[in-house]
Amino acid sequence: MNLTVRNIPASCTEQEVREFLRKELGHYAVGVAVYEAGTPNAYAVVELDADEPYVGEVIARHMQGLHLKGASLDASSPLFGDEPPARH
């Protein structure tokens, strides 16, 4: 199951995003991929170690309340099926 995190500030490096998400998600974050780092379109896809779809939704709601360098993060995890492509 994947979690997509958007609204990542352009001032963040790929490493900063990866470290922040790993710290916040702990053992749930199996892998973190950051795309378009350093741009206004930056986003990350986190592979979650969770078997039930509702766990991804709970984690996404938790992420909605977090800030990275002053920006409120936007996170989503599909409840069923594949997630649509990332917005640009």
The first five atom37 places (N, CA, C, CB, O) and aatype in JSON, in Angstrom:
{
  "aatype": [12, 2, 10, 16, 19, 1, 2, 9, 14, 0, 15, 4, 16, 6, 5, 6, 19, 1, 6, 13, 10, 1, 11, 6, 10, 7, 8, 18, 0, 19, 7, 19, 0, 19, 18, 6, 0, 7, 16, 14, 2, 0, 18, 0, 19, 19, 6, 10, 3, 0, 3, 6, 14, 18, 19, 7, 6, 19, 9, 0, 1, 8, 12, 5, 7, 10, 8, 10, 11, 7, 0, 15, 10, 3, 0, 15, 15, 14, 10, 13, 7, 3, 6, 14, 14, 0, 1, 8],
  "atom_mask": [
    [1, 1, 1, 1, 1],
    [1, 1, 1, 1, 1],
    [1, 1, 1, 1, 1],
    [1, 1, 1, 1, 1],
    [1, 1, 1, 1, 1],
    [1, 1, 1, 1, 1],
    [1, 1, 1, 1, 1],
    [1, 1, 1, 1, 1],
    [1, 1, 1, 1, 1],
    [1, 1, 1, 1, 1],
    [1, 1, 1, 1, 1],
    [1, 1, 1, 1, 1],
    [1, 1, 1, 1, 1],
    [1, 1, 1, 1, 1],
    [1, 1, 1, 1, 1],
    [1, 1, 1, 1, 1],
    [1, 1, 1, 1, 1],
    [1, 1, 1, 1, 1],
    [1, 1, 1, 1, 1],
    [1, 1, 1, 1, 1],
    [1, 1, 1, 1, 1],
    [1, 1, 1, 1, 1],
    [1, 1, 1, 1, 1],
    [1, 1, 1, 1, 1],
    [1, 1, 1, 1, 1],
    [1, 1, 1, 0, 1],
    [1, 1, 1, 1, 1],
    [1, 1, 1, 1, 1],
    [1, 1, 1, 1, 1],
    [1, 1, 1, 1, 1],
    [1, 1, 1, 0, 1],
    [1, 1, 1, 1, 1],
    [1, 1, 1, 1, 1],
    [1, 1, 1, 1, 1],
    [1, 1, 1, 1, 1],
    [1, 1, 1, 1, 1],
    [1, 1, 1, 1, 1],
    [1, 1, 1, 0, 1],
    [1, 1, 1, 1, 1],
    [1, 1, 1, 1, 1],
    [1, 1, 1, 1, 1],
    [1, 1, 1, 1, 1],
    [1, 1, 1, 1, 1],
    [1, 1, 1, 1, 1],
    [1, 1, 1, 1, 1],
    [1, 1, 1, 1, 1],
    [1, 1, 1, 1, 1],
    [1, 1, 1, 1, 1],
    [1, 1, 1, 1, 1],
    [1, 1, 1, 1, 1],
    [1, 1, 1, 1, 1],
    [1, 1, 1, 1, 1],
    [1, 1, 1, 1, 1],
    [1, 1, 1, 1, 1],
    [1, 1, 1, 1, 1],
    [1, 1, 1, 0, 1],
    [1, 1, 1, 1, 1],
    [1, 1, 1, 1, 1],
    [1, 1, 1, 1, 1],
    [1, 1, 1, 1, 1],
    [1, 1, 1, 1, 1],
    [1, 1, 1, 1, 1],
    [1, 1, 1, 1, 1],
    [1, 1, 1, 1, 1],
    [1, 1, 1, 0, 1],
    [1, 1, 1, 1, 1],
    [1, 1, 1, 1, 1],
    [1, 1, 1, 1, 1],
    [1, 1, 1, 1, 1],
    [1, 1, 1, 0, 1],
    [1, 1, 1, 1, 1],
    [1, 1, 1, 1, 1],
    [1, 1, 1, 1, 1],
    [1, 1, 1, 1, 1],
    [1, 1, 1, 1, 1],
    [1, 1, 1, 1, 1],
    [1, 1, 1, 1, 1],
    [1, 1, 1, 1, 1],
    [1, 1, 1, 1, 1],
    [1, 1, 1, 1, 1],
    [1, 1, 1, 0, 1],
    [1, 1, 1, 1, 1],
    [1, 1, 1, 1, 1],
    [1, 1, 1, 1, 1],
    [1, 1, 1, 1, 1],
    [1, 1, 1, 1, 1],
    [1, 1, 1, 1, 1],
    [1, 1, 1, 1, 1]
  ],
  "atom_positions": [
    [[0.84, -1.16, 0.0], [0.0, 0.0, 0.0], [0.9, 1.24, 0.0], [-0.96, -0.01, 1.21], [1.93, 1.27, 0.67]],
    [[0.49, 2.24, -0.75], [1.28, 3.45, -0.86], [0.55, 4.66, -0.29], [1.64, 3.71, -2.31], [-0.68, 4.73, -0.29]],
    [[1.33, 5.59, 0.17], [0.85, 6.87, 0.66], [1.53, 7.94, -0.18], [1.16, 7.07, 2.2], [2.75, 7.93, -0.33]],
    [[0.75, 8.85, -0.75], [1.32, 9.94, -1.54], [1.26, 11.21, -0.71], [0.55, 10.11, -2.9], [0.22, 11.57, -0.16]],
    [[2.39, 11.89, -0.63], [2.49, 13.13, 0.16], [2.83, 14.26, -0.8], [3.57, 13.0, 1.32], [3.82, 14.21, -1.53]],
    [[1.98, 15.29, -0.78], [2.16, 16.44, -1.67], [2.32, 17.71, -0.85], [0.97, 16.57, -2.65], [2.28, 17.69, 0.38]],
    [[2.5, 18.82, -1.55], [2.68, 20.14, -0.96], [4.0, 20.21, -0.19], [1.51, 20.48, -0.03], [4.1, 20.86, 0.86]],
    [[4.99, 19.55, -0.73], [6.34, 19.58, -0.15], [7.02, 20.87, -0.62], [7.18, 18.31, -0.55], [7.07, 21.12, -1.82]],
    [[7.54, 21.67, 0.29], [8.17, 22.93, -0.11], [9.34, 22.71, -1.08], [8.66, 23.67, 1.13], [10.11, 21.75, -0.95]],
    [[9.47, 23.61, -2.03], [10.56, 23.54, -3.0], [11.91, 23.69, -2.33], [10.38, 24.61, -4.07], [12.93, 23.28, -2.89]],
    [[11.95, 24.27, -1.14], [13.21, 24.46, -0.43], [13.74, 23.18, 0.22], [13.05, 25.54, 0.63], [14.86, 23.16, 0.73]],
    [[12.94, 22.12, 0.2], [13.36, 20.85, 0.8], [14.16, 20.0, -0.18], [12.14, 20.07, 1.3], [13.82, 19.89, -1.36]],
    [[15.21, 19.41, 0.33], [15.98, 18.47, -0.48], [15.32, 17.1, -0.4], [17.46, 18.41, -0.02], [14.49, 16.84, 0.48]],
    [[15.7, 16.24, -1.32], [15.19, 14.88, -1.32], [15.51, 14.18, 0.01], [15.8, 14.09, -2.49], [14.66, 13.47, 0.57]],
    [[16.72, 14.39, 0.51], [17.14, 13.76, 1.76], [16.32, 14.28, 2.95], [18.63, 14.02, 2.0], [15.94, 13.49, 3.82]],
    [[16.05, 15.58, 2.99], [15.25, 16.14, 4.08], [13.85, 15.54, 4.1], [15.16, 17.67, 3.96], [13.32, 15.2, 5.17]],
    [[13.25, 15.41, 2.93], [11.9, 14.84, 2.84], [11.93, 13.39, 3.3], [11.36, 14.94, 1.4], [11.08, 12.97, 4.09]],
    [[12.88, 12.63, 2.81], [12.99, 11.22, 3.16], [13.17, 11.04, 4.68], [14.18, 10.57, 2.41], [12.49, 10.22, 5.28]],
    [[14.06, 11.82, 5.28], [14.3, 11.72, 6.72], [13.07, 12.12, 7.53], [15.49, 12.6, 7.12], [12.73, 11.47, 8.51]],
    [[12.4, 13.18, 7.11], [11.21, 13.64, 7.8], [10.13, 12.56, 7.79], [10.68, 14.94, 7.16], [9.54, 12.25, 8.82]],
    [[9.87, 11.99, 6.61], [8.82, 10.97, 6.5], [9.17, 9.7, 7.26], [8.57, 10.64, 5.03], [8.31, 9.09, 7.89]],
    [[10.42, 9.3, 7.2], [10.82, 8.11, 7.96], [10.67, 8.33, 9.46], [12.27, 7.72, 7.63], [10.25, 7.43, 10.19]],
    [[11.02, 9.53, 9.92], [10.9, 9.84, 11.34], [9.43, 9.85, 11.75], [11.54, 11.22, 11.66], [9.07, 9.27, 12.78]],
    [[8.58, 10.48, 10.97], [7.16, 10.6, 11.32], [6.41, 9.27, 11.21], [6.49, 11.63, 10.42], [5.51, 9.0, 12.0]],
    [[6.78, 8.44, 10.25], [6.03, 7.2, 10.01], [6.65, 5.97, 10.65], [5.92, 6.97, 8.54], [6.02, 4.92, 10.71]],
    [[7.87, 6.11, 11.14], [8.5, 5.01, 11.85], [8.51, 3.71, 11.07], [0.0, 0.0, 0.0], [8.86, 3.68, 9.89]],
    [[8.12, 2.62, 11.74], [8.18, 1.3, 11.12], [7.18, 1.11, 9.98], [7.95, 0.24, 12.16], [7.29, 0.15, 9.23]],
    [[6.21, 2.01, 9.84], [5.25, 1.89, 8.74], [5.88, 2.22, 7.39], [4.05, 2.81, 8.98], [5.42, 1.73, 6.35]],
    [[6.92, 3.04, 7.39], [7.57, 3.44, 6.13], [8.6, 2.41, 5.71], [8.22, 4.83, 6.29], [9.71, 2.36, 6.25]],
    [[8.24, 1.6, 4.72], [9.15, 0.58, 4.2], [10.11, 1.22, 3.21], [8.37, -0.59, 3.54], [11.3, 0.91, 3.2]],
    [[9.6, 2.1, 2.38], [10.41, 2.78, 1.38], [9.83, 4.15, 1.1], [0.0, 0.0, 0.0], [8.62, 4.36, 1.18]],
    [[10.72, 5.1, 0.77], [10.29, 6.46, 0.47], [10.96, 6.9, -0.83], [10.64, 7.45, 1.65], [12.19, 6.88, -0.95]],
    [[10.15, 7.28, -1.8], [10.66, 7.81, -3.06], [10.2, 9.26, -3.18], [10.18, 6.96, -4.29], [9.02, 9.55, -3.01]],
    [[11.13, 10.16, -3.49], [10.81, 11.58, -3.61], [10.98, 11.97, -5.08], [11.73, 12.46, -2.67], [12.0, 11.65, -5.7]],
    [[9.99, 12.65, -5.62], [10.0, 13.04, -7.02], [9.95, 14.55, -7.15], [8.81, 12.42, -7.76], [9.28, 15.23, -6.37]],
    [[10.66, 15.07, -8.1], [10.69, 16.49, -8.44], [11.1, 17.37, -7.24], [9.32, 16.93, -8.94], [10.61, 18.48, -7.09]],
    [[12.0, 16.86, -6.42], [12.5, 17.63, -5.26], [13.08, 18.95, -5.74], [13.57, 16.82, -4.48], [13.7, 19.03, -6.8]],
    [[12.86, 19.98, -4.94], [13.38, 21.3, -5.28], [12.49, 22.08, -6.23], [0.0, 0.0, 0.0], [12.87, 23.15, -6.69]],
    [[11.32, 21.54, -6.54], [10.37, 22.23, -7.41], [9.04, 22.38, -6.69], [10.18, 21.46, -8.75], [8.81, 21.72, -5.68]],
    [[8.16, 23.25, -7.19], [6.84, 23.39, -6.57], [5.97, 22.13, -6.73], [6.12, 24.59, -7.18], [4.96, 21.99, -6.05]],
    [[6.37, 21.23, -7.62], [5.6, 20.0, -7.86], [6.11, 18.81, -7.07], [5.61, 19.67, -9.32], [5.7, 17.68, -7.34]],
    [[6.99, 19.03, -6.12], [7.6, 17.92, -5.38], [6.55, 17.1, -4.65], [8.63, 18.45, -4.37], [5.6, 17.64, -4.08]],
    [[6.74, 15.79, -4.69], [5.87, 14.88, -3.95], [6.65, 13.63, -3.6], [4.59, 14.54, -4.76], [7.7, 13.35, -4.18]],
    [[6.12, 12.88, -2.67], [6.77, 11.64, -2.24], [5.75, 10.52, -2.23], [7.42, 11.8, -0.83], [4.57, 10.73, -1.98]],
    [[6.24, 9.33, -2.52], [5.42, 8.12, -2.43], [6.09, 7.24, -1.38], [5.28, 7.39, -3.82], [7.25, 6.87, -1.51]],
    [[5.31, 6.9, -0.36], [5.82, 6.08, 0.74], [5.17, 4.7, 0.64], [5.53, 6.74, 2.12], [3.95, 4.58, 0.62]],
    [[6.0, 3.67, 0.59], [5.48, 2.31, 0.65], [5.24, 1.99, 2.11], [6.46, 1.28, -0.02], [6.16, 2.04, 2.93]],
    [[3.99, 1.66, 2.44], [3.61, 1.4, 3.83], [3.62, -0.09, 4.13], [2.24, 1.98, 4.12], [3.23, -0.91, 3.3]],
    [[4.05, -0.42, 5.32], [4.0, -1.79, 5.81], [2.68, -1.95, 6.55], [5.23, -2.14, 6.74], [2.63, -1.94, 7.78]],
    [[1.6, -2.1, 5.78], [0.26, -2.24, 6.35], [-0.57, -3.11, 5.42], [-0.41, -0.85, 6.58], [-0.52, -2.95, 4.2]],
    [[-1.32, -4.02, 6.0], [-2.12, -4.93, 5.2], [-3.55, -4.44, 4.97], [-2.16, -6.28, 5.85], [-4.17, -4.79, 3.97]],
    [[-4.06, -3.66, 5.86], [-5.45, -3.2, 5.78], [-5.52, -1.8, 5.19], [-6.1, -3.24, 7.17], [-4.78, -0.91, 5.61]],
    [[-6.42, -1.58, 4.21], [-6.52, -0.26, 3.57], [-6.8, 0.87, 4.55], [-7.6, -0.29, 2.54], [-6.32, 1.98, 4.35]],
    [[-7.58, 0.61, 5.61], [-7.92, 1.69, 6.53], [-6.69, 2.22, 7.27], [-8.95, 1.21, 7.54], [-6.68, 3.37, 7.7]],
    [[-5.66, 1.4, 7.42], [-4.43, 1.86, 8.08], [-3.8, 2.98, 7.26], [-3.42, 0.67, 8.27], [-3.35, 3.99, 7.81]],
    [[-3.76, 2.81, 5.95], [-3.24, 3.86, 5.07], [-4.02, 5.14, 5.19], [0.0, 0.0, 0.0], [-3.44, 6.23, 5.17]],
    [[-5.33, 5.03, 5.31], [-6.17, 6.21, 5.46], [-5.91, 6.92, 6.79], [-7.65, 5.83, 5.35], [-5.86, 8.15, 6.83]],
    [[-5.75, 6.16, 7.85], [-5.45, 6.74, 9.16], [-4.1, 7.46, 9.12], [-5.46, 5.65, 10.27], [-3.96, 8.56, 9.65]],
    [[-3.12, 6.85, 8.5], [-1.8, 7.47, 8.38], [-1.89, 8.73, 7.54], [-0.77, 6.47, 7.76], [-1.27, 9.74, 7.88]],
    [[-2.65, 8.7, 6.46], [-2.82, 9.89, 5.61], [-3.45, 11.03, 6.41], [-3.69, 9.57, 4.39], [-3.03, 12.18, 6.27]],
    [[-4.44, 10.72, 7.23], [-5.07, 11.77, 8.05], [-4.09, 12.34, 9.06], [-6.3, 11.21, 8.77], [-4.1, 13.54, 9.34]],
    [[-3.25, 11.49, 9.62], [-2.21, 11.95, 10.54], [-1.26, 12.92, 9.82], [-1.41, 10.74, 11.12], [-0.9, 13.96, 10.37]],
    [[-0.87, 12.56, 8.62], [0.07, 13.39, 7.85], [-0.52, 14.75, 7.5], [0.49, 12.66, 6.57], [0.21, 15.74, 7.37]],
    [[-1.86, 14.82, 7.34], [-2.51, 16.08, 7.0], [-2.26, 17.15, 8.06], [-4.02, 15.86, 6.83], [-2.27, 18.34, 7.74]],
    [[-2.03, 16.76, 9.28], [-1.82, 17.72, 10.35], [-0.37, 18.13, 10.54], [0.0, 0.0, 0.0], [-0.07, 18.94, 11.41]],
    [[0.52, 17.58, 9.73], [1.95, 17.87, 9.89], [2.41, 18.98, 8.96], [2.76, 16.62, 9.64], [1.84, 19.22, 7.9]],
    [[3.46, 19.65, 9.4], [4.07, 20.72, 8.6], [5.53, 20.41, 8.36], [3.92, 22.1, 9.31], [6.24, 19.88, 9.22]],
    [[5.97, 20.73, 7.17], [7.37, 20.59, 6.8], [7.85, 21.93, 6.31], [7.58, 19.47, 5.7], [7.38, 22.43, 5.28]],
    [[8.78, 22.53, 7.03], [9.29, 23.87, 6.73], [8.15, 24.87, 6.54], [10.16, 23.84, 5.47], [8.18, 25.7, 5.63]],
    [[7.15, 24.78, 7.41], [6.04, 25.73, 7.4], [4.9, 25.39, 6.46], [0.0, 0.0, 0.0], [3.86, 26.05, 6.49]],
    [[5.06, 24.39, 5.62], [4.0, 24.02, 4.68], [3.18, 22.86, 5.24], [4.6, 23.64, 3.29], [3.74, 21.88, 5.73]],
    [[1.87, 22.99, 5.16], [0.97, 21.93, 5.59], [0.97, 20.84, 4.52], [-0.47, 22.48, 5.84], [0.67, 21.1, 3.35]],
    [[1.29, 19.63, 4.92], [1.38, 18.53, 3.97], [0.0, 18.04, 3.56], [2.19, 17.38, 4.54], [-0.96, 18.12, 4.33]],
    [[-0.08, 17.53, 2.34], [-1.3, 16.93, 1.81], [-0.97, 15.48, 1.54], [-1.81, 17.67, 0.5], [-0.05, 15.18, 0.79]],
    [[-1.72, 14.56, 2.15], [-1.42, 13.13, 2.0], [-2.68, 12.37, 1.64], [-0.8, 12.56, 3.28], [-3.79, 12.72, 2.05]],
    [[-2.49, 11.31, 0.85], [-3.63, 10.46, 0.49], [-3.16, 9.03, 0.31], [-4.31, 10.97, -0.8], [-2.03, 8.75, -0.08]],
    [[-4.08, 8.14, 0.61], [-3.84, 6.71, 0.44], [-5.14, 6.12, -0.06], [-3.36, 6.03, 1.78], [-6.19, 6.35, 0.53]],
    [[-5.09, 5.36, -1.15], [-6.34, 4.82, -1.7], [-6.94, 3.76, -0.78], [-6.09, 4.22, -3.1], [-6.22, 2.9, -0.26]],
    [[-8.23, 3.83, -0.58], [-8.89, 2.81, 0.23], [-9.03, 1.51, -0.54], [-10.27, 3.3, 0.7], [-8.91, 0.42, 0.02]],
    [[-9.28, 1.62, -1.84], [-9.47, 0.44, -2.66], [-8.81, 0.67, -4.02], [-10.97, 0.1, -2.83], [-8.88, 1.77, -4.57]],
    [[-8.17, -0.36, -4.56], [-7.6, -0.29, -5.9], [-6.35, 0.55, -5.97], [0.0, 0.0, 0.0], [-5.75, 0.9, -4.95]],
    [[-5.96, 0.86, -7.19], [-4.74, 1.63, -7.43], [-5.01, 3.11, -7.25], [-4.2, 1.36, -8.84], [-6.12, 3.6, -7.47]],
    [[-3.98, 3.79, -6.83], [-4.07, 5.23, -6.65], [-3.92, 5.92, -7.99], [-3.01, 5.73, -5.65], [-3.13, 5.47, -8.82]],
    [[-4.68, 7.0, -8.22], [-4.52, 7.73, -9.48], [-3.14, 8.36, -9.56], [-5.61, 8.8, -9.62], [-2.48, 8.53, -8.53]],
    [[-2.69, 8.72, -10.76], [-1.37, 9.34, -10.9], [-1.26, 10.63, -10.09], [-1.08, 9.63, -12.38], [-2.26, 11.28, -9.8]],
    [[-0.05, 10.98, -9.74], [0.19, 12.2, -8.95], [-0.19, 13.43, -9.75], [1.66, 12.28, -8.52], [-0.04, 13.47, -10.97]],
    [[-0.68, 14.44, -9.03], [-1.03, 15.72, -9.67], [0.24, 16.51, -9.96], [-1.99, 16.55, -8.77], [1.23, 16.39, -9.24]],
    [[0.19, 17.3, -11.0], [1.33, 18.19, -11.32], [0.85, 19.58, -11.47], [2.06, 17.74, -12.59], [1.65, 20.48, -11.74]]
  ]
}
